[in-house]
Amino acid sequence: MRQSSVRGPGAQRGAPQAETVDGDAGAHGGPGGAGARGGEPGDTPDGGHHRGGPPQRRGKRRILRWFTTTLSVLILGTAGAGYLYYEHLNGNLDKDDLNLGDNSLDKSAPNAEGQTPLNILLLGSDSRNSKENVRLGGSRAEADRPPLADVQMLLHVSADRSNMSVISVPRDTRVTIPKCTDTDDGKVYRETSATINSSLQNGGPGCTVATWEELTGIPVDHFMMIDFAGVVDMADAVGGVPVCVDNNVFDSKSGLRLRKGESVIKGEQALQWLRTRHGFEDGSDIGRAKAQHLYMNSMVRQLKSGTKLTDPDNLTDLAEAATKALTVDNGLGTVKKLYDLGNDLKRVPTGRITMATMPWVPDEQNPAHVVPKPKDADKIFSLMRNDIALDGKDKKKKPGAKKSPEPSDPAAPNGEIPVTVQNGTGTAAQIAVRGRAAFVASHLVQLGFAQAVADATPKSRADTTVSYPTADLRGDALAVAKALGLPESAVRHSADVSQITLVIGADWRTGTAYPKSDGSGTDDNKAPDSADALKGDDKSACMKVNPANVW
């Protein structure tokens, strides 16, 4: 049976689902042309009124809308109602395979305390697979086409659960979509270059996961996907969300009408707020993005404080809405797992939640599209791979200070250090370099590390790392890194290894010398300004109304 995102009208959400995916060829940015995006009525097929703002602004306009609802589910964990009728709620959830690519990245290694970061891909589908989604999203003619993943963001929770960082990617970003195989019918989708939102049509959300791993080098642990109707259901279930406008506002495109001051919006009115562009600020997408941010902050604070959720009926409504609205990967496919995840995420203070957009530049091949901005995009992905918060509040090195504490135990002679070398150069879009581990192990032997041995266990890493299991072996790991020209940041304490382990990543596919970094602003441990980072604890925001839309 098919996943909910591609079912035809009238399909049953609550029916048991086989763990398979479905999709079709053709997407915006590739063969088949553009499709309706589910944006505000009047948006152009390729993403909206380009006059209204740059792609980064357009990319945010739905991102916060979907993130609002999905993060609400995460933070609440579909809460206490999950145990009132556990099996029923489990039946509500739709499930799919996590990764449809030929290669998937190794999961993040635990730190010295055994704590592991968590990466969840949040997707917003523009599916018109039901009468309700057609009514809410418009574009009735698009009801039968495979959906696009117009909202995509990766939520990263630090290993110690002290902070959460979110990276969104504009839907019109041109990327490499790797080869994906639909596990439902065996159809193979060849590798292609297209906009990232079309990846959902190449077999399902598992291909979008594979695309993100290829783009960012960040291993994805889970995904969660929601549709239009889910946004409305969730807004109703939480009893509404407080928002503020500095004047009376009416937007004829979205239908939003509010009086000056604070209002509590729910249901379709919440969807209208999240889709409004013309009514806010200068009528561009930057106003819509700010409105979505305000909504998100308010809903997150409300859920974390438990407001309106003490009544068992409210909890039941929320649990029903959340489980019916979501498609998740098989590893997250029970209420118990969602509940545990929510409890885990509740540990993150609201003030340490940071949202950012992938830095981008116009695509020279197609001005309607964008591509990752060199250096800045690499930096923000690297911060997340290395479990460094985007808000810049993680402890960082002071100028002139030692880079790190001296090893408690000096390094042993090179010849006495056992080193396991593994080949992690294979990625979703690149096959592994054959014999790479043996080549580097041989080089280490030439450098005096006589006990360096290649291990044929397949790995997949974006960054080359040297891991050590206990503090007394840090000196040995540093000696290996120094001999190969690796930066000290590549050396890490991991509970996942039993001796010094070198994993050759996709960043070092050739040669014996590790490629030198250009040092482009990576020392401040903070998202670059081009990422337009937003913080999660702003309680004073009130949307400025476009004078042309005051009533």
C-alpha positions in Angstrom: 0.0 0.0 0.0 1.0 3.6 -0.6 2.2 6.2 1.8 -0.4 8.9 2.7 1.4 11.7 0.8 0.6 10.1 -2.5 -2.7 8.4 -1.9 -5.6 9.3 -4.0 -8.7 11.1 -2.6 -10.7 8.9 -0.3 -7.9 6.7 0.9 -7.9 5.6 4.5 -5.3 7.2 6.7 -5.9 4.8 9.6 -5.5 1.6 7.6 -2.4 -0.5 8.3 0.5 0.5 6.0 3.2 -1.6 4.5 6.6 0.0 5.1 7.0 1.1 1.5 7.1 4.3 -0.5 5.6 5.6 -3.7 6.4 8.4 -6.2 6.7 9.3 -9.8 9.0 11.1 -12.1 8.8 14.7 -13.1 9.1 17.8 -10.8 9.6 21.4 -10.7 13.1 22.2 -11.9 13.3 18.9 -13.9 11.4 17.0 -16.6 7.7 17.6 -16.2 7.9 21.3 -15.4 6.5 23.1 -12.4 3.6 22.3 -10.2 1.4 24.3 -7.9 3.2 25.0 -4.7 0.5 25.4 -2.1 1.5 28.9 -1.4 -0.7 32.0 -1.2 -3.1 32.3 -4.2 -1.4 34.2 -6.9 2.1 32.7 -6.4 3.9 31.8 -9.6 4.5 28.1 -10.4 8.2 28.3 -9.7 7.8 29.6 -6.2 5.9 32.8 -6.0 6.1 36.5 -6.8 9.8 37.0 -7.5 9.3 40.7 -7.2 8.3 40.1 -3.5 11.8 39.2 -2.3 14.8 37.0 -2.9 14.7 33.2 -2.8 15.9 33.1 0.8 12.8 35.0 1.8 10.6 32.9 -0.4 12.2 29.8 1.0 11.2 30.7 4.6 7.6 31.5 3.8 6.4 27.9 4.3 9.3 26.6 6.3 8.2 28.2 9.6 4.6 27.3 8.8 5.3 23.6 8.7 8.0 23.7 11.3 5.5 25.3 13.7 3.2 22.3 13.6 5.9 19.6 13.4 8.0 21.0 16.2 4.9 21.3 18.3 4.5 17.5 17.9 8.1 17.0 18.7 8.1 19.1 21.8 4.9 17.7 23.1 5.8 14.2 22.1 2.2 13.6 21.2 2.0 13.7 25.0 0.1 11.9 27.6 -2.9 11.0 25.4 -0.7 8.5 23.6 -1.3 5.9 26.3 -5.1 6.3 26.4 -5.5 4.2 23.3 -2.0 3.4 22.2 -2.7 0.9 19.4 -5.3 3.2 17.8 -2.9 6.1 17.7 -0.2 3.8 16.3 -2.6 2.9 13.5 -3.0 6.6 12.7 0.7 7.0 11.8 1.9 6.5 8.3 5.4 5.1 7.9 8.0 5.0 5.2 11.6 3.9 4.7 14.2 6.3 6.0 16.7 6.3 3.1 16.2 5.2 -0.5 19.7 5.9 -1.7 22.4 3.3 -2.4 24.6 4.7 0.4 23.6 6.3 3.7 25.9 8.1 6.1 27.0 6.4 9.3 25.1 7.7 12.3 26.7 10.4 14.5 29.2 8.9 16.9 28.6 9.3 20.6 30.7 11.7 22.5 32.9 10.8 25.5 29.9 10.6 27.8 28.1 8.3 25.4 25.6 11.0 24.3 24.6 11.2 20.6 23.3 14.1 18.6 20.0 13.7 16.9 19.1 14.9 13.4 15.5 15.0 12.2 14.4 16.0 8.7 11.1 18.0 8.8 9.1 18.0 5.5 6.1 19.9 4.4 4.2 18.2 1.6 2.0 20.2 -0.8 -0.1 17.1 -1.4 -3.7 17.6 -2.7 -4.4 13.9 -1.9 -7.7 14.7 -0.2 -10.7 17.0 -0.7 -9.6 18.9 2.4 -6.1 19.4 1.2 -7.5 20.6 -2.2 -9.8 23.0 -0.4 -7.0 24.4 1.8 -4.2 24.5 -0.7 -6.2 25.4 -3.9 -5.1 24.3 -7.3 -7.8 21.6 -7.8 -6.1 20.6 -11.1 -3.1 19.5 -9.2 -5.0 17.0 -7.1 -3.5 13.9 -8.8 0.1 14.9 -9.3 2.8 13.5 -6.9 3.5 15.9 -4.1 6.6 18.2 -3.7 8.4 18.7 -0.5 8.2 22.5 -0.6 9.3 22.8 3.1 12.5 21.1 4.2 14.5 21.7 7.3 16.9 19.7 9.3 16.5 19.9 13.1 19.7 19.1 15.0 19.6 18.5 18.7 23.0 18.6 20.5 24.3 15.4 22.1 23.9 16.9 25.6 20.4 18.3 24.6 21.5 21.8 25.6 20.6 23.4 22.3 18.7 22.9 19.0 19.7 24.2 15.6 17.5 24.2 12.5 18.7 24.6 8.9 16.2 25.2 6.2 16.9 25.0 2.5 15.0 27.1 -0.1 12.7 24.8 -2.1 14.2 26.1 -5.4 17.7 25.1 -4.5 19.3 23.1 -7.3 21.1 20.0 -5.9 22.3 16.6 -6.9 19.4 14.2 -6.2 21.1 10.8 -5.9 19.9 7.5 -7.4 17.0 6.3 -5.4 15.0 3.0 -5.5 11.3 2.9 -4.7 11.0 0.0 -2.3 7.3 -0.4 -3.2 7.6 -1.2 -6.9 11.4 -1.4 -7.4 11.4 1.6 -9.7 14.9 3.1 -10.0 15.2 6.9 -10.2 18.5 7.9 -11.8 20.8 10.5 -10.3 19.8 14.0 -11.5 20.4 17.7 -10.9 17.1 19.4 -10.0 15.4 21.5 -7.3 15.4 19.9 -3.9 11.6 19.9 -3.5 11.3 17.5 -6.4 13.3 14.8 -4.5 10.0 13.7 -2.9 8.8 12.5 -6.3 11.7 10.1 -6.7 10.3 7.3 -4.5 9.1 9.3 -1.4 10.6 11.0 1.6 13.5 8.5 1.7 14.9 10.1 -1.4 14.7 13.5 0.1 16.7 12.1 3.1 19.3 10.7 0.7 19.5 14.1 -1.0 20.0 16.0 2.3 22.8 13.6 3.3 24.5 14.2 0.0 24.1 18.0 0.2 25.2 18.4 3.8 27.2 15.4 4.9 25.0 15.3 8.0 23.5 11.8 8.8 19.7 11.9 9.2 18.3 9.8 12.0 14.5 10.3 11.3 12.1 12.3 9.2 8.6 13.7 9.8 6.2 15.0 7.1 3.0 16.9 7.4 0.3 18.3 4.9 -2.1 21.2 4.8 -4.9 19.6 6.7 -2.4 18.6 9.4 -1.6 22.3 10.0 -5.2 23.2 10.6 -5.9 20.1 12.8 -2.9 20.8 15.0 -3.8 24.5 15.4 -7.3 23.5 16.5 -6.0 20.8 18.8 -3.8 23.2 20.8 -6.6 25.6 21.3 -5.2 28.4 19.1 -2.0 30.5 19.2 -1.6 34.1 20.3 -0.3 36.5 17.6 -0.1 40.3 17.4 -0.5 43.0 14.7 0.2 46.7 15.0 -2.9 47.7 13.1 -6.1 46.2 11.7 -5.2 43.9 8.8 -7.0 42.4 5.9 -5.3 40.4 3.1 -7.7 39.5 0.3 -5.3 36.9 -1.1 -5.0 34.8 2.1 -8.3 35.8 3.6 -6.7 36.9 6.9 -8.7 39.7 8.8 -7.6 40.7 12.3 -8.0 43.7 14.6 -5.1 45.6 16.0 -3.4 44.0 19.0 -3.3 40.4 20.2 -5.6 37.7 18.8 -5.7 34.0 19.4 -5.9 32.3 16.0 -6.7 28.6 15.2 -7.7 26.3 12.4 -8.0 27.9 9.0 -7.3 31.3 10.4 -3.9 30.1 11.6 -3.2 28.8 8.0 -4.2 32.2 6.7 -1.8 33.9 9.0 1.0 31.6 7.9 0.3 32.2 4.2 -0.2 36.0 4.4 2.4 38.0 2.4 0.7 41.2 1.1 -0.8 42.1 4.5 2.5 42.4 6.3 5.3 44.9 6.1 6.2 45.7 2.5 4.1 42.9 1.0 7.2 40.7 0.3 8.1 37.3 1.6 10.2 38.8 4.4 7.1 39.9 6.1 5.5 36.4 5.7 8.7 34.9 7.2 8.6 37.2 10.2 4.9 36.4 10.8 5.7 32.7 10.7 8.5 33.1 13.2 6.2 35.0 15.6 3.6 32.2 15.3 6.3 29.5 15.8 7.7 31.2 18.9 4.3 31.6 20.4 3.2 28.0 19.8 6.5 26.6 21.1 6.3 28.6 24.3 2.7 27.7 24.8 3.3 24.0 24.4 6.4 23.9 26.6 4.4 25.7 29.4 1.5 23.3 29.1 -1.0 26.1 28.4 -4.4 24.7 27.3 -3.2 21.1 27.5 -4.2 20.1 31.1 -7.6 18.9 30.0 -7.6 15.2 28.9 -10.0 16.0 26.0 -7.5 18.5 24.7 -4.7 16.0 25.0 -6.8 13.4 23.2 -7.5 15.9 20.4 -3.9 16.8 20.0 -2.8 13.1 20.0 -5.4 12.4 17.3 -4.4 15.4 15.2 -0.7 14.8 15.5 -0.7 11.1 14.6 -3.1 11.5 11.7 -1.1 14.5 10.3 2.2 12.8 10.3 4.2 10.5 8.0 7.4 9.3 9.8 10.2 6.8 9.1 9.8 3.3 10.4 12.3 4.0 13.2 9.9 6.6 14.6 6.7 4.8 13.8 5.1 4.4 17.3 3.5 6.7 19.8 6.0 5.5 22.4 8.9 6.6 20.2 7.3 10.0 19.5 6.6 10.4 23.2 10.2 9.6 24.2 11.5 11.9 21.5 9.2 14.7 22.8 10.5 14.3 26.3 14.0 14.4 25.1 13.5 17.6 23.1 11.6 19.3 26.0 15.0 19.5 27.7 16.2 22.1 25.2 15.6 25.7 26.5 13.6 27.9 24.2 16.4 30.4 24.3 18.8 28.0 22.8 16.7 27.2 19.7 18.2 28.8 16.6 16.7 28.7 13.1 18.8 29.5 10.0 18.5 29.3 6.2 21.2 27.7 4.1 23.3 30.6 2.7 22.6 30.8 -1.1 23.5 32.5 -4.3 21.6 32.7 -7.6 22.0 29.7 -9.9 23.9 30.7 -13.0 22.2 28.0 -14.9 18.7 29.2 -14.0 18.1 32.6 -12.3 14.8 31.3 -10.8 16.8 28.8 -8.7 19.6 29.1 -6.2 22.6 27.1 -5.2 24.5 26.8 -1.8 26.8 29.8 -1.2 30.4 28.7 -1.2 32.1 28.7 2.1 29.1 30.0 4.1 26.9 27.0 3.3 29.9 24.7 4.0 30.5 26.4 7.3 26.9 26.0 8.6 26.8 22.4 7.5 30.2 21.8 9.2 29.0 23.4 12.5 26.0 21.0 12.6 28.2 18.0 11.6 30.5 18.8 14.5 27.6 19.4 17.0 28.3 23.1 17.4 25.3 25.3 18.1 24.5 27.9 15.5 23.7 30.6 18.1 27.4 31.0 19.0 26.9 30.3 22.7 28.8 27.1 22.8 32.2 27.4 24.6 34.8 28.5 22.1 38.6 29.0 22.1 39.8 32.4 23.3 42.5 34.2 21.2 46.0 33.2 22.4 44.7 30.3 24.5 45.7 26.7 24.0 43.6 25.0 21.5 42.7 22.2 23.9 44.0 20.7 27.2 47.2 18.8 26.9 46.8 15.0 26.8 46.8 13.4 30.2 49.1 10.7 28.8 51.8 11.6 26.3 51.7 9.8 22.9 53.4 6.5 22.7 56.1 6.0 20.1 54.5 5.9 16.6 55.4 2.2 16.1 53.5 1.2 19.2 50.2 2.9 18.3 47.6 0.5 16.8 45.6 2.4 14.2 42.5 1.1 12.4 41.9 2.8 9.1 38.5 2.8 7.4 37.2 4.0 4.1 34.4 6.5 4.5 34.6 8.2 1.1 31.4 6.8 -0.3 28.4 9.1 -0.2 24.9 9.2 -1.7 26.2 10.6 -5.0 29.8 9.3 -5.0 31.0 5.8 -4.9 33.8 5.0 -2.4 37.3 5.3 -3.6 38.5 1.8 -4.0 41.4 0.8 -1.8 41.5 4.2 0.0 41.8 2.7 3.5 44.7 0.4 2.4 46.4 3.3 0.7 46.3 5.6 3.7 47.2 2.8 6.1 50.3 2.0 3.9 51.2 5.7 4.1 50.9 5.6 7.9 53.3 2.6 8.0 55.8 4.6 6.0 55.5 7.4 8.6 56.4 5.0 11.3 53.0 3.8 12.5 53.9 0.1 12.0 50.6 -1.1 13.5 48.3 0.8 11.1 45.9 -1.7 9.5 43.1 -1.2 6.9 39.6 -2.3 7.9 37.2 -3.3 5.1 34.1 -2.3 7.1 32.2 0.1 4.8 31.7 3.6 6.2 30.3 6.9 4.9 31.5 10.2 6.3 31.7 13.7 5.1 34.6 14.7 7.3 37.8 12.7 8.1 38.1 11.9 11.8 40.5 10.3 14.2 38.6 8.8 17.2 40.0 7.5 20.5 38.1 5.5 23.1 39.7 6.7 26.4 41.3 9.9 27.6 44.7 8.3 28.0 44.8 7.6 24.2 44.2 11.2 23.2 47.9 11.8 22.8 48.1 8.9 20.4 45.2 10.2 18.3 46.8 13.7 18.1 50.0 12.1 16.9 48.2 10.3 14.1 46.4 13.5 13.1 49.5 15.6 13.1 51.4 13.1 11.0 48.7 13.2 8.3 48.2 17.0 8.5 44.7 16.7 10.0 43.4 19.6 12.1 43.0 19.1 15.8 39.2 19.5 15.4 39.2 16.1 13.6 40.3 14.4 16.8 37.4 13.3 18.9 36.6 11.1 22.0 34.1 8.4 21.0 32.6 5.6 23.0 32.0 3.9 19.6 35.6 2.7 19.0 38.0 0.4 20.9 41.3 1.9 19.7 42.6 4.7 17.6 40.4 4.7 14.5 40.9 6.9 11.4 37.9 7.2 9.1 38.8 8.7 5.7 35.9 11.0 4.8 34.6 12.3 1.5 36.7 15.5 2.1 39.9 13.5 1.4 39.5 11.2 -1.6 43.0 11.4 -3.0 46.6 11.8 -2.0 48.5 11.4 1.2 48.2 15.0 2.5 45.0 16.1 3.9 43.6 19.1 2.0 44.3 22.4 3.7 41.3 24.5 4.8 41.1 28.1 3.6 40.2 29.2 7.1 37.2 31.2 5.9 35.7 32.3 9.2 35.2 28.9 10.8 36.8 29.9 14.1 33.9 31.9 15.6 31.6 28.8 16.0 28.6 30.8 14.9 26.3 30.7 11.8 27.4 33.3 9.2 25.3 36.4 8.8 24.1 35.1 5.4 22.2 32.4 7.3 19.8 35.0 8.7 19.6 33.1 12.0 16.5 33.6 14.1 16.2 32.9 17.9 13.3 31.1 19.6 12.7 33.3 22.7 11.5 36.6 21.3 8.3 37.4 23.3 7.8 41.0 22.1 7.2 40.6 18.3 4.2 42.3 16.8 3.7 42.2 13.1 3.8 45.5 11.2 0.8 45.7 8.9 1.3 46.9 5.3 -0.5 50.3 5.0 -2.2 49.2 1.8 -3.9 46.4 3.8 -5.3 48.3 6.8 -9.0 48.3 7.2 
